[in-house]
């Protein structure tokens, strides 16, 4: 009888432990060619590391929406990755919730590769020149404009300003920096009903177009023979220079 009771007790203990064991450890691997690790749970945060396909990471937390995962690397770096680009058998909804950004563990820098570089007070050649720095000057990368053609930098004397991205060589790509020109990251529009698998489609009197790399709103308007402003109004676009690859646009008739 005593042995039977001990056996039953052992079964109870094992059954209680099985669910936790089945979940495994909170680990994941990268399932895309190059995954940016960001300082916060969103595309608006700058990148602090890039991980290759198959790289293993420890999952620490998730954001409240569950679409970003905070990870910890073995070298002590912590950051955030999009849940769609990692593979895991661990239930991510079991992770603790945290929406707090992490402090960057590295400071991105760049070297000036122009003979004499103008630093301006805005991300345009129309803006005033604050100062000029010579070839080989080391600068700190602070941010970027919406399409990564300008970088917001800080000089050794504390002066900040904007320089054209193609005039510097950075330790990280300019596109990986956080936005600093007042624009915001807007997620891609969801596929609209009636949109076919191809690049263009029709639904009623309207057409749909999926933005490709290199497209501009003006070029798309010219292609369809409609006004750029009509396309912008139909898609609630306020910044005519701000469209994204894979974004689905409604092309009004």
FIKOLZA-1660 file (N, C-alpha, C; in steps of 0.1 Angstrom, whole numbers, plus 5000, padded with zeros to 4 digits):
% residues 253
   i   px   py   pz ch aa at
   1 5008 4988 5000  A  X  N
   1 5000 5000 5000  A  X CA
   1 5009 5013 5000  A  X  C
   2 5019 5012 5008  A  X  N
   2 5028 5023 5009  A  X CA
   2 5035 5026 4996  A  X  C
   3 5039 5015 4989  A  X  N
   3 5045 5017 4976  A  X CA
   3 5035 5023 4965  A  X  C
   4 5023 5018 4966  A  X  N
   4 5013 5024 4957  A  X CA
   4 5011 5039 4959  A  X  C
   5 5010 5043 4972  A  X  N
   5 5009 5057 4975  A  X CA
   5 5021 5065 4970  A  X  C
   6 5033 5059 4972  A  X  N
   6 5045 5066 4967  A  X CA
   6 5045 5068 4952  A  X  C
   7 5040 5057 4945  A  X  N
   7 5039 5057 4930  A  X CA
   7 5029 5068 4925  A  X  C
   8 5018 5068 4932  A  X  N
   8 5008 5078 4928  A  X CA
   8 5013 5092 4931  A  X  C
   9 5020 5094 4942  A  X  N
   9 5026 5107 4945  A  X CA
   9 5036 5111 4934  A  X  C
  10 5044 5102 4930  A  X  N
  10 5054 5104 4919  A  X CA
  10 5047 5109 4906  A  X  C
  11 5036 5102 4903  A  X  N
  11 5029 5105 4891  A  X CA
  11 5023 5119 4891  A  X  C
  12 5018 5123 4903  A  X  N
  12 5012 5137 4905  A  X CA
  12 5023 5147 4903  A  X  C
  13 5035 5145 4909  A  X  N
  13 5046 5154 4908  A  X CA
  13 5051 5155 4893  A  X  C
  14 5052 5144 4886  A  X  N
  14 5056 5144 4872  A  X CA
  14 5045 5151 4863  A  X  C
  15 5033 5149 4866  A  X  N
  15 5022 5155 4858  A  X CA
  15 5022 5170 4860  A  X  C
  16 5026 5175 4872  A  X  N
  16 5026 5189 4874  A  X CA
  16 5038 5195 4867  A  X  C
  17 5049 5187 4866  A  X  N
  17 5061 5193 4860  A  X CA
  17 5061 5192 4845  A  X  C
  18 5053 5183 4839  A  X  N
  18 5053 5181 4825  A  X CA
  18 5049 5194 4816  A  X  C
  19 5039 5202 4820  A  X  N
  19 5036 5213 4812  A  X CA
  19 5047 5223 4811  A  X  C
  20 5054 5226 4822  A  X  N
  20 5066 5235 4822  A  X CA
  20 5077 5229 4814  A  X  C
  21 5079 5216 4815  A  X  N
  21 5090 5210 4807  A  X CA
  21 5087 5210 4792  A  X  C
  22 5074 5209 4789  A  X  N
  22 5070 5208 4775  A  X CA
  22 5072 5222 4768  A  X  C
  23 5071 5232 4776  A  X  N
  23 5073 5246 4770  A  X CA
  23 5087 5248 4766  A  X  C
  24 5097 5241 4773  A  X  N
  24 5111 5243 4770  A  X CA
  24 5116 5256 4775  A  X  C
  25 5128 5260 4771  A  X  N
  25 5134 5272 4775  A  X CA
  25 5130 5283 4766  A  X  C
  26 5130 5296 4771  A  X  N
  26 5126 5307 4762  A  X CA
  26 5137 5311 4753  A  X  C
  27 5139 5303 4743  A  X  N
  27 5150 5306 4733  A  X CA
  27 5143 5306 4719  A  X  C
  28 5150 5313 4710  A  X  N
  28 5145 5314 4696  A  X CA
  28 5157 5315 4687  A  X  C
  29 5155 5313 4674  A  X  N
  29 5165 5315 4664  A  X CA
  29 5160 5324 4653  A  X  C
  30 5169 5331 4646  A  X  N
  30 5166 5340 4636  A  X CA
  30 5162 5333 4623  A  X  C
  31 5151 5337 4617  A  X  N
  31 5146 5330 4605  A  X CA
  31 5146 5339 4593  A  X  C
  32 5154 5350 4593  A  X  N
  32 5155 5359 4582  A  X CA
  32 5170 5361 4579  A  X  C
  33 5173 5366 4567  A  X  N
  33 5187 5367 4564  A  X CA
  33 5195 5377 4572  A  X  C
  34 5189 5387 4577  A  X  N
  34 5196 5397 4585  A  X CA
  34 5186 5404 4594  A  X  C
  35 5187 5402 4607  A  X  N
  35 5177 5407 4617  A  X CA
  35 5183 5419 4625  A  X  C
  36 5176 5430 4625  A  X  N
  36 5181 5442 4633  A  X CA
  36 5176 5440 4647  A  X  C
  37 5185 5442 4657  A  X  N
  37 5181 5442 4671  A  X CA
  37 5180 5457 4674  A  X  C
  38 5169 5461 4679  A  X  N
  38 5166 5475 4681  A  X CA
  38 5165 5479 4696  A  X  C
  39 5167 5492 4699  A  X  N
  39 5167 5496 4713  A  X CA
  39 5153 5496 4719  A  X  C
  40 5143 5495 4711  A  X  N
  40 5129 5495 4717  A  X CA
  40 5120 5487 4708  A  X  C
  41 5108 5484 4713  A  X  N
  41 5098 5476 4706  A  X CA
  41 5091 5483 4694  A  X  C
  42 5098 5486 4684  A  X  N
  42 5092 5493 4672  A  X CA
  42 5102 5497 4662  A  X  C
  43 5098 5498 4649  A  X  N
  43 5107 5502 4638  A  X CA
  43 5113 5516 4640  A  X  C
  44 5106 5524 4648  A  X  N
  44 5111 5538 4650  A  X CA
  44 5124 5538 4658  A  X  C
  45 5128 5527 4665  A  X  N
  45 5140 5527 4673  A  X CA
  45 5152 5523 4665  A  X  C
  46 5163 5528 4668  A  X  N
  46 5176 5525 4661  A  X CA
  46 5181 5511 4663  A  X  C
  47 5189 5506 4654  A  X  N
  47 5195 5493 4655  A  X CA
  47 5208 5493 4663  A  X  C
  48 5210 5483 4671  A  X  N
  48 5222 5482 4679  A  X CA
  48 5230 5470 4675  A  X  C
  49 5224 5461 4667  A  X  N
  49 5231 5449 4663  A  X CA
  49 5223 5443 4651  A  X  C
  50 5230 5434 4644  A  X  N
  50 5224 5427 4633  A  X CA
  50 5227 5412 4634  A  X  C
  51 5217 5404 4634  A  X  N
  51 5219 5389 4636  A  X CA
  51 5217 5382 4623  A  X  C
  52 5225 5371 4620  A  X  N
  52 5224 5363 4608  A  X CA
  52 5213 5353 4609  A  X  C
  53 5210 5346 4598  A  X  N
  53 5200 5335 4598  A  X CA
  53 5205 5324 4607  A  X  C
  54 5196 5319 4615  A  X  N
  54 5199 5307 4624  A  X CA
  54 5206 5311 4637  A  X  C
  55 5208 5324 4640  A  X  N
  55 5215 5328 4652  A  X CA
  55 5205 5326 4664  A  X  C
  56 5210 5319 4675  A  X  N
  56 5202 5317 4686  A  X CA
  56 5202 5328 4696  A  X  C
  57 5190 5331 4702  A  X  N
  57 5189 5341 4712  A  X CA
  57 5181 5337 4724  A  X  C
  58 5183 5343 4735  A  X  N
  58 5174 5341 4747  A  X CA
  58 5163 5352 4747  A  X  C
  59 5151 5347 4749  A  X  N
  59 5140 5357 4750  A  X CA
  59 5137 5361 4764  A  X  C
  60 5136 5374 4767  A  X  N
  60 5135 5379 4780  A  X CA
  60 5121 5384 4783  A  X  C
  61 5115 5391 4774  A  X  N
  61 5102 5397 4776  A  X CA
  61 5095 5399 4763  A  X  C
  62 5083 5404 4763  A  X  N
  62 5075 5408 4751  A  X CA
  62 5068 5421 4754  A  X  C
  63 5065 5429 4744  A  X  N
  63 5057 5441 4746  A  X CA
  63 5043 5437 4748  A  X  C
  64 5035 5447 4752  A  X  N
  64 5021 5445 4755  A  X CA
  64 5013 5440 4744  A  X  C
  65 5017 5443 4731  A  X  N
  65 5009 5439 4720  A  X CA
  65 5014 5425 4715  A  X  C
  66 5025 5420 4720  A  X  N
  66 5030 5407 4717  A  X CA
  66 5037 5406 4703  A  X  C
  67 5040 5417 4697  A  X  N
  67 5046 5416 4683  A  X CA
  67 5061 5419 4683  A  X  C
  68 5066 5423 4695  A  X  N
  68 5081 5425 4697  A  X CA
  68 5086 5417 4709  A  X  C
  69 5098 5411 4707  A  X  N
  69 5104 5403 4718  A  X CA
  69 5117 5409 4722  A  X  C
  70 5119 5411 4735  A  X  N
  70 5131 5415 4740  A  X CA
  70 5141 5403 4742  A  X  C
  71 5153 5404 4736  A  X  N
  71 5162 5393 4737  A  X CA
  71 5175 5397 4744  A  X  C
  72 5182 5387 4748  A  X  N
  72 5195 5389 4755  A  X CA
  72 5206 5380 4748  A  X  C
  73 5217 5386 4744  A  X  N
  73 5227 5379 4737  A  X CA
  73 5238 5375 4748  A  X  C
  74 5246 5366 4744  A  X  N
  74 5256 5361 4754  A  X CA
  74 5267 5371 4757  A  X  C
  75 5268 5381 4748  A  X  N
  75 5278 5392 4751  A  X CA
  75 5273 5403 4759  A  X  C
  76 5261 5401 4764  A  X  N
  76 5255 5411 4773  A  X CA
  76 5246 5421 4767  A  X  C
  77 5246 5421 4753  A  X  N
  77 5237 5431 4746  A  X CA
  77 5222 5426 4747  A  X  C
  78 5214 5436 4751  A  X  N
  78 5199 5433 4751  A  X CA
  78 5192 5442 4741  A  X  C
  79 5181 5438 4735  A  X  N
  79 5174 5446 4726  A  X CA
  79 5161 5440 4722  A  X  C
  80 5155 5445 4711  A  X  N
  80 5142 5441 4707  A  X CA
  80 5142 5436 4693  A  X  C
  81 5135 5426 4690  A  X  N
  81 5133 5421 4676  A  X CA
  81 5118 5418 4673  A  X  C
  82 5115 5419 4661  A  X  N
  82 5101 5416 4657  A  X CA
  82 5098 5401 4657  A  X  C
  83 5087 5397 4663  A  X  N
  83 5084 5383 4665  A  X CA
  83 5082 5376 4652  A  X  C
  84 5079 5383 4641  A  X  N
  84 5077 5376 4628  A  X CA
  84 5090 5371 4622  A  X  C
  85 5102 5375 4628  A  X  N
  85 5114 5371 4622  A  X CA
  85 5122 5361 4630  A  X  C
  86 5116 5355 4640  A  X  N
  86 5123 5345 4648  A  X CA
  86 5114 5333 4649  A  X  C
  87 5121 5321 4651  A  X  N
  87 5114 5309 4653  A  X CA
  87 5116 5304 4667  A  X  C
  88 5105 5300 4673  A  X  N
  88 5106 5294 4687  A  X CA
  88 5095 5285 4689  A  X  C
  89 5097 5275 4698  A  X  N
  89 5087 5266 4702  A  X CA
  89 5081 5270 4716  A  X  C
  90 5087 5281 4721  A  X  N
  90 5082 5285 4734  A  X CA
  90 5071 5295 4732  A  X  C
  91 5060 5294 4741  A  X  N
  91 5049 5303 4739  A  X CA
  91 5052 5317 4743  A  X  C
  92 5054 5326 4734  A  X  N
  92 5058 5339 4737  A  X CA
  92 5049 5347 4746  A  X  C
  93 5036 5343 4746  A  X  N
  93 5027 5350 4755  A  X CA
  93 5029 5347 4770  A  X  C
  94 5038 5337 4772  A  X  N
  94 5042 5334 4786  A  X CA
  94 5053 5342 4791  A  X  C
  95 5059 5350 4782  A  X  N
  95 5070 5359 4786  A  X CA
  95 5064 5371 4794  A  X  C
  96 5072 5377 4803  A  X  N
  96 5067 5389 4811  A  X CA
  96 5066 5400 4801  A  X  C
  97 5057 5410 4804  A  X  N
  97 5055 5421 4796  A  X CA
  97 5064 5433 4800  A  X  C
  98 5070 5439 4789  A  X  N
  98 5078 5451 4792  A  X CA
  98 5078 5459 4779  A  X  C
  99 5074 5472 4780  A  X  N
  99 5074 5481 4768  A  X CA
  99 5086 5491 4769  A  X  C
 100 5095 5489 4778  A  X  N
 100 5105 5499 4780  A  X CA
 100 5117 5497 4770  A  X  C
 101 5121 5508 4764  A  X  N
 101 5133 5507 4756  A  X CA
 101 5146 5504 4764  A  X  C
 102 5156 5499 4758  A  X  N
 102 5168 5496 4764  A  X CA
 102 5179 5506 4760  A  X  C
 103 5188 5509 4769  A  X  N
 103 5199 5519 4766  A  X CA
 103 5208 5512 4755  A  X  C
 104 5212 5520 4745  A  X  N
 104 5221 5514 4735  A  X CA
 104 5234 5510 4742  A  X  C
 105 5239 5498 4738  A  X  N
 105 5252 5494 4744  A  X CA
 105 5264 5498 4736  A  X  C
 106 5261 5504 4724  A  X  N
 106 5272 5509 4716  A  X CA
 106 5268 5522 4710  A  X  C
 107 5277 5531 4708  A  X  N
 107 5274 5544 4702  A  X CA
 107 5278 5544 4688  A  X  C
 108 5269 5545 4678  A  X  N
 108 5272 5545 4664  A  X CA
 108 5280 5558 4660  A  X  C
 109 5290 5556 4653  A  X  N
 109 5299 5567 4649  A  X CA
 109 5301 5567 4634  A  X  C
 110 5307 5577 4628  A  X  N
 110 5310 5578 4614  A  X CA
 110 5322 5586 4612  A  X  C
 111 5328 5584 4600  A  X  N
 111 5339 5592 4595  A  X CA
 111 5335 5600 4583  A  X  C
 112 5339 5613 4583  A  X  N
 112 5336 5621 4571  A  X CA
 112 5345 5617 4560  A  X  C
 113 5339 5614 4548  A  X  N
 113 5347 5611 4536  A  X CA
 113 5346 5621 4525  A  X  C
 114 5341 5633 4529  A  X  N
 114 5341 5644 4519  A  X CA
 114 5352 5654 4523  A  X  C
 115 5358 5661 4513  A  X  N
 115 5369 5670 4516  A  X CA
 115 5365 5681 4526  A  X  C
 116 5354 5687 4524  A  X  N
 116 5349 5697 4533  A  X CA
 116 5334 5695 4534  A  X  C
 117 5329 5691 4546  A  X  N
 117 5315 5688 4547  A  X CA
 117 5307 5698 4555  A  X  C
 118 5296 5703 4548  A  X  N
 118 5287 5712 4555  A  X CA
 118 5278 5705 4564  A  X  C
 119 5277 5710 4576  A  X  N
 119 5267 5706 4586  A  X CA
 119 5256 5716 4587  A  X  C
 120 5244 5711 4584  A  X  N
 120 5233 5721 4583  A  X CA
 120 5223 5719 4594  A  X  C
 121 5214 5729 4595  A  X  N
 121 5204 5729 4606  A  X CA
 121 5191 5722 4602  A  X  C
 122 5191 5715 4591  A  X  N
 122 5180 5707 4587  A  X CA
 122 5184 5697 4576  A  X  C
 123 5175 5688 4573  A  X  N
 123 5179 5677 4564  A  X CA
 123 5176 5681 4549  A  X  C
 124 5182 5692 4545  A  X  N
 124 5180 5697 4531  A  X CA
 124 5191 5707 4528  A  X  C
 125 5195 5707 4515  A  X  N
 125 5205 5717 4511  A  X CA
 125 5200 5731 4512  A  X  C
 126 5187 5732 4513  A  X  N
 126 5181 5746 4515  A  X CA
 126 5183 5751 4529  A  X  C
 127 5187 5743 4539  A  X  N
 127 5189 5747 4552  A  X CA
 127 5203 5754 4554  A  X  C
 128 5203 5762 4564  A  X  N
 128 5216 5770 4566  A  X CA
 128 5227 5761 4571  A  X  C
 129 5239 5765 4567  A  X  N
 129 5251 5758 4572  A  X CA
 129 5255 5763 4586  A  X  C
 130 5256 5753 4595  A  X  N
 130 5260 5756 4609  A  X CA
 130 5276 5757 4610  A  X  C
 131 5282 5747 4604  A  X  N
 131 5297 5747 4605  A  X CA
 131 5301 5738 4594  A  X  C
 132 5314 5737 4591  A  X  N
 132 5320 5729 4581  A  X CA
 132 5331 5720 4588  A  X  C
 133 5332 5707 4585  A  X  N
 133 5342 5698 4591  A  X CA
 133 5350 5692 4580  A  X  C
 134 5363 5689 4582  A  X  N
 134 5372 5684 4572  A  X CA
 134 5371 5669 4570  A  X  C
 135 5377 5664 4560  A  X  N
 135 5378 5650 4557  A  X CA
 135 5385 5643 4569  A  X  C
 136 5379 5631 4573  A  X  N
 136 5384 5623 4583  A  X CA
 136 5379 5626 4597  A  X  C
 137 5370 5636 4598  A  X  N
 137 5365 5640 4611  A  X CA
 137 5356 5628 4617  A  X  C
 138 5357 5625 4629  A  X  N
 138 5349 5615 4636  A  X CA
 138 5336 5622 4642  A  X  C
 139 5325 5616 4639  A  X  N
 139 5312 5622 4644  A  X CA
 139 5304 5611 4650  A  X  C
 140 5295 5614 4659  A  X  N
 140 5285 5605 4665  A  X CA
 140 5272 5605 4657  A  X  C
 141 5267 5594 4654  A  X  N
 141 5254 5593 4646  A  X CA
 141 5243 5593 4656  A  X  C
 142 5234 5602 4655  A  X  N
 142 5223 5604 4664  A  X CA
 142 5210 5599 4658  A  X  C
 143 5207 5602 4645  A  X  N
 143 5194 5598 4639  A  X CA
 143 5195 5600 4624  A  X  C
 144 5183 5600 4618  A  X  N
 144 5182 5601 4603  A  X CA
 144 5169 5607 4599  A  X  C
 145 5168 5611 4587  A  X  N
 145 5155 5615 4582  A  X CA
 145 5147 5604 4577  A  X  C
 146 5135 5606 4572  A  X  N
 146 5125 5595 4569  A  X CA
 146 5130 5586 4558  A  X  C
 147 5138 5590 4548  A  X  N
 147 5143 5581 4538  A  X CA
 147 5158 5578 4539  A  X  C
 148 5164 5581 4550  A  X  N
 148 5178 5578 4553  A  X CA
 148 5188 5585 4543  A  X  C
 149 5184 5596 4537  A  X  N
 149 5193 5603 4528  A  X CA
 149 5202 5613 4536  A  X  C
 150 5197 5617 4548  A  X  N
 150 5205 5626 4557  A  X CA
 150 5206 5619 4571  A  X  C
 151 5218 5623 4577  A  X  N
 151 5221 5618 4590  A  X CA
 151 5222 5629 4600  A  X  C
 152 5216 5628 4612  A  X  N
 152 5217 5638 4622  A  X CA
 152 5229 5634 4631  A  X  C
 153 5239 5643 4632  A  X  N
 153 5252 5639 4638  A  X CA
 153 5255 5649 4650  A  X  C
 154 5265 5644 4658  A  X  N
 154 5270 5653 4669  A  X CA
 154 5285 5653 4668  A  X  C
 155 5290 5665 4668  A  X  N
 155 5305 5667 4668  A  X CA
 155 5311 5666 4682  A  X  C
 156 5324 5665 4682  A  X  N
 156 5331 5664 4695  A  X CA
 156 5329 5676 4704  A  X  C
 157 5326 5688 4698  A  X  N
 157 5324 5700 4706  A  X CA
 157 5309 5701 4711  A  X  C
 158 5301 5691 4708  A  X  N
 158 5287 5691 4712  A  X CA
 158 5277 5697 4701  A  X  C
 159 5282 5703 4691  A  X  N
 159 5274 5708 4680  A  X CA
 159 5267 5697 4673  A  X  C
 160 5254 5699 4670  A  X  N
 160 5246 5689 4663  A  X CA
 160 5241 5695 4650  A  X  C
 161 5239 5686 4640  A  X  N
 161 5234 5691 4628  A  X CA
 161 5232 5680 4618  A  X  C
 162 5228 5683 4606  A  X  N
 162 5225 5673 4595  A  X CA
 162 5235 5673 4584  A  X  C
 163 5239 5661 4580  A  X  N
 163 5248 5659 4568  A  X CA
 163 5242 5649 4559  A  X  C
 164 5246 5650 4546  A  X  N
 164 5241 5640 4537  A  X CA
 164 5247 5627 4539  A  X  C
 165 5239 5616 4539  A  X  N
 165 5243 5603 4543  A  X CA
 165 5255 5597 4534  A  X  C
 166 5255 5602 4522  A  X  N
 166 5266 5596 4513  A  X CA
 166 5279 5603 4515  A  X  C
 167 5280 5612 4525  A  X  N
 167 5293 5619 4527  A  X CA
 167 5300 5614 4540  A  X  C
 168 5294 5603 4546  A  X  N
 168 5300 5597 4558  A  X CA
 168 5301 5582 4556  A  X  C
 169 5310 5576 4564  A  X  N
 169 5311 5561 4565  A  X CA
 169 5308 5558 4579  A  X  C
 170 5297 5551 4582  A  X  N
 170 5293 5548 4595  A  X CA
 170 5296 5534 4600  A  X  C
 171 5297 5532 4613  A  X  N
 171 5298 5519 4619  A  X CA
 171 5285 5511 4618  A  X  C
 172 5274 5518 4616  A  X  N
 172 5261 5511 4613  A  X CA
 172 5255 5519 4601  A  X  C
 173 5246 5512 4594  A  X  N
 173 5239 5519 4583  A  X CA
 173 5231 5530 4588  A  X  C
 174 5230 5541 4580  A  X  N
 174 5222 5553 4584  A  X CA
 174 5207 5548 4586  A  X  C
 175 5203 5539 4577  A  X  N
 175 5189 5535 4578  A  X CA
 175 5185 5528 4591  A  X  C
 176 5195 5523 4598  A  X  N
 176 5193 5516 4611  A  X CA
 176 5191 5526 4623  A  X  C
 177 5194 5539 4621  A  X  N
 177 5192 5549 4631  A  X CA
 177 5178 5552 4634  A  X  C
 178 5175 5558 4645  A  X  N
 178 5162 5563 4649  A  X CA
 178 5158 5575 4641  A  X  C
 179 5145 5577 4638  A  X  N
 179 5141 5589 4631  A  X CA
 179 5143 5601 4640  A  X  C
 180 5148 5612 4633  A  X  N
 180 5151 5624 4641  A  X CA
 180 5146 5637 4634  A  X  C
 181 5138 5635 4623  A  X  N
 181 5134 5647 4616  A  X CA
 181 5119 5650 4618  A  X  C
 182 5113 5644 4629  A  X  N
 182 5099 5646 4632  A  X CA
 182 5089 5637 4625  A  X  C
 183 5094 5629 4615  A  X  N
 183 5085 5619 4609  A  X CA
 183 5083 5607 4618  A  X  C
 184 5073 5599 4614  A  X  N
 184 5070 5587 4622  A  X CA
 184 5070 5575 4613  A  X  C
 185 5073 5563 4619  A  X  N
 185 5072 5551 4611  A  X CA
 185 5057 5547 4610  A  X  C
 186 5053 5544 4598  A  X  N
 186 5039 5540 4595  A  X CA
 186 5039 5526 4590  A  X  C
 187 5033 5516 4597  A  X  N
 187 5033 5503 4592  A  X CA
 187 5027 5501 4578  A  X  C
 188 5031 5491 4571  A  X  N
 188 5025 5489 4557  A  X CA
 188 5010 5487 4558  A  X  C
 189 5003 5492 4548  A  X  N
 189 4989 5490 4548  A  X CA
 189 4985 5476 4546  A  X  C
 190 4975 5471 4552  A  X  N
 190 4971 5457 4550  A  X CA
 190 4965 5455 4536  A  X  C
 191 4966 5443 4531  A  X  N
 191 4960 5440 4518  A  X CA
 191 4945 5443 4518  A  X  C
 192 4941 5449 4507  A  X  N
 192 4927 5453 4506  A  X CA
 192 4919 5443 4499  A  X  C
 193 4906 5441 4503  A  X  N
 193 4898 5431 4496  A  X CA
 193 4898 5433 4481  A  X  C
 194 4899 5422 4473  A  X  N
 194 4899 5423 4459  A  X CA
 194 4913 5425 4453  A  X  C
 195 4923 5427 4461  A  X  N
 195 4937 5428 4456  A  X CA
 195 4942 5415 4452  A  X  C
 196 4946 5413 4439  A  X  N
 196 4951 5400 4435  A  X CA
 196 4966 5398 4440  A  X  C
 197 4971 5387 4436  A  X  N
 197 4985 5384 4441  A  X CA
 197 4995 5392 4433  A  X  C
 198 4992 5398 4422  A  X  N
 198 5002 5405 4414  A  X CA
 198 5004 5419 4420  A  X  C
 199 5011 5428 4412  A  X  N
 199 5015 5441 4417  A  X CA
 199 5004 5451 4415  A  X  C
 200 4995 5448 4406  A  X  N
 200 4983 5458 4404  A  X CA
 200 4970 5450 4404  A  X  C
 201 4959 5457 4406  A  X  N
 201 4946 5450 4406  A  X CA
 201 4935 5460 4405  A  X  C
 202 4923 5455 4404  A  X  N
 202 4911 5463 4403  A  X CA
 202 4901 5458 4413  A  X  C
 203 4893 5468 4418  A  X  N
 203 4882 5465 4427  A  X CA
 203 4872 5476 4425  A  X  C
 204 4861 5473 4418  A  X  N
 204 4852 5483 4414  A  X CA
 204 4859 5493 4404  A  X  C
 205 4857 5506 4407  A  X  N
 205 4863 5516 4398  A  X CA
 205 4878 5519 4402  A  X  C
 206 4882 5515 4414  A  X  N
 206 4895 5518 4419  A  X CA
 206 4905 5507 4415  A  X  C
 207 4918 5510 4415  A  X  N
 207 4928 5501 4413  A  X CA
 207 4937 5501 4425  A  X  C
 208 4945 5490 4427  A  X  N
 208 4954 5489 4438  A  X CA
 208 4968 5487 4432  A  X  C
 209 4978 5493 4439  A  X  N
 209 4992 5491 4435  A  X CA
 209 5001 5489 4447  A  X  C
 210 5009 5479 4446  A  X  N
 210 5019 5476 4457  A  X CA
 210 5032 5483 4454  A  X  C
 211 5037 5491 4463  A  X  N
 211 5049 5500 4461  A  X CA
 211 5061 5491 4460  A  X  C
 212 5069 5494 4450  A  X  N
 212 5082 5487 4448  A  X CA
 212 5094 5496 4452  A  X  C
 213 5105 5490 4454  A  X  N
 213 5117 5498 4457  A  X CA
 213 5120 5508 4446  A  X  C
 214 5123 5520 4449  A  X  N
 214 5125 5530 4439  A  X CA
 214 5113 5538 4435  A  X  C
 215 5101 5534 4439  A  X  N
 215 5089 5541 4435  A  X CA
 215 5088 5554 4442  A  X  C
 216 5082 5564 4435  A  X  N
 216 5078 5577 4441  A  X CA
 216 5064 5579 4438  A  X  C
 217 5057 5587 4446  A  X  N
 217 5043 5590 4444  A  X CA
 217 5041 5596 4431  A  X  C
 218 5050 5605 4427  A  X  N
 218 5048 5612 4414  A  X CA
 218 5049 5602 4402  A  X  C
 219 5059 5592 4403  A  X  N
 219 5061 5582 4393  A  X CA
 219 5049 5573 4392  A  X  C
 220 5043 5569 4403  A  X  N
 220 5031 5561 4403  A  X CA
 220 5020 5568 4397  A  X  C
 221 5018 5581 4400  A  X  N
 221 5007 5588 4395  A  X CA
 221 5008 5590 4380  A  X  C
 222 5020 5592 4375  A  X  N
 222 5023 5593 4360  A  X CA
 222 5020 5579 4354  A  X  C
 223 5023 5568 4360  A  X  N
 223 5021 5555 4354  A  X CA
 223 5006 5553 4352  A  X  C
 224 4998 5557 4362  A  X  N
 224 4984 5554 4361  A  X CA
 224 4976 5566 4355  A  X  C
 225 4983 5577 4352  A  X  N
 225 4976 5588 4345  A  X CA
 225 4966 5596 4354  A  X  C
 226 4969 5596 4367  A  X  N
 226 4961 5603 4377  A  X CA
 226 4970 5613 4385  A  X  C
 227 4963 5622 4392  A  X  N
 227 4970 5632 4400  A  X CA
 227 4977 5626 4412  A  X  C
 228 4989 5630 4415  A  X  N
 228 4996 5626 4427  A  X CA
 228 4988 5629 4439  A  X  C
 229 4982 5641 4439  A  X  N
 229 4974 5646 4450  A  X CA
 229 4962 5638 4453  A  X  C
 230 4956 5632 4442  A  X  N
 230 4944 5624 4443  A  X CA
 230 4948 5611 4450  A  X  C
 231 4960 5605 4446  A  X  N
 231 4964 5593 4452  A  X CA
 231 4967 5595 4467  A  X  C
 232 4973 5607 4470  A  X  N
 232 4976 5610 4484  A  X CA
 232 4964 5611 4492  A  X  C
 233 4954 5618 4487  A  X  N
 233 4941 5620 4494  A  X CA
 233 4934 5606 4496  A  X  C
 234 4934 5598 4486  A  X  N
 234 4928 5585 4487  A  X CA
 234 4934 5576 4497  A  X  C
 235 4947 5578 4500  A  X  N
 235 4954 5569 4510  A  X CA
 235 4958 5576 4523  A  X  C
 236 4952 5588 4525  A  X  N
 236 4955 5596 4537  A  X CA
 236 4970 5598 4539  A  X  C
 237 4977 5602 4528  A  X  N
 237 4991 5605 4528  A  X CA
 237 4993 5620 4530  A  X  C
 238 5000 5624 4540  A  X  N
 238 5002 5638 4542  A  X CA
 238 5016 5642 4538  A  X  C
 239 5026 5633 4538  A  X  N
 239 5039 5636 4534  A  X CA
 239 5041 5629 4520  A  X  C
 240 5041 5637 4509  A  X  N
 240 5042 5631 4496  A  X CA
 240 5055 5623 4493  A  X  C
 241 5065 5625 4502  A  X  N
 241 5077 5617 4500  A  X CA
 241 5078 5605 4508  A  X  C
 242 5067 5602 4516  A  X  N
 242 5067 5591 4525  A  X CA
 242 5058 5580 4521  A  X  C
 243 5063 5571 4513  A  X  N
 243 5057 5558 4510  A  X CA
 243 5066 5547 4512  A  X  C
 244 5061 5534 4514  A  X  N
 244 5070 5523 4518  A  X CA
 244 5069 5512 4508  A  X  C
 245 5080 5504 4507  A  X  N
 245 5080 5492 4499  A  X CA
 245 5069 5482 4505  A  X  C
 246 5061 5476 4496  A  X  N
 246 5051 5467 4499  A  X CA
 246 5038 5473 4505  A  X  C
 247 5038 5487 4505  A  X  N
 247 5026 5494 4509  A  X CA
 247 5016 5493 4497  A  X  C
 248 5003 5490 4501  A  X  N
 248 4993 5489 4490  A  X CA
 248 4986 5502 4489  A  X  C
 249 4986 5508 4477  A  X  N
 249 4980 5521 4475  A  X CA
 249 4967 5520 4467  A  X  C
 250 4957 5527 4471  A  X  N
 250 4944 5528 4463  A  X CA
 250 4947 5538 4452  A  X  C
 251 4945 5535 4439  A  X  N
 251 4946 5544 4428  A  X CA
 251 4932 5547 4424  A  X  C
 252 4928 5560 4427  A  X  N
 252 4914 5564 4423  A  X CA
 252 4912 5564 4408  A  X  C
 253 4900 5562 4404  A  X  N
 253 4896 5562 4390  A  X CA
 253 4896 5576 4384  A  X  C
% end
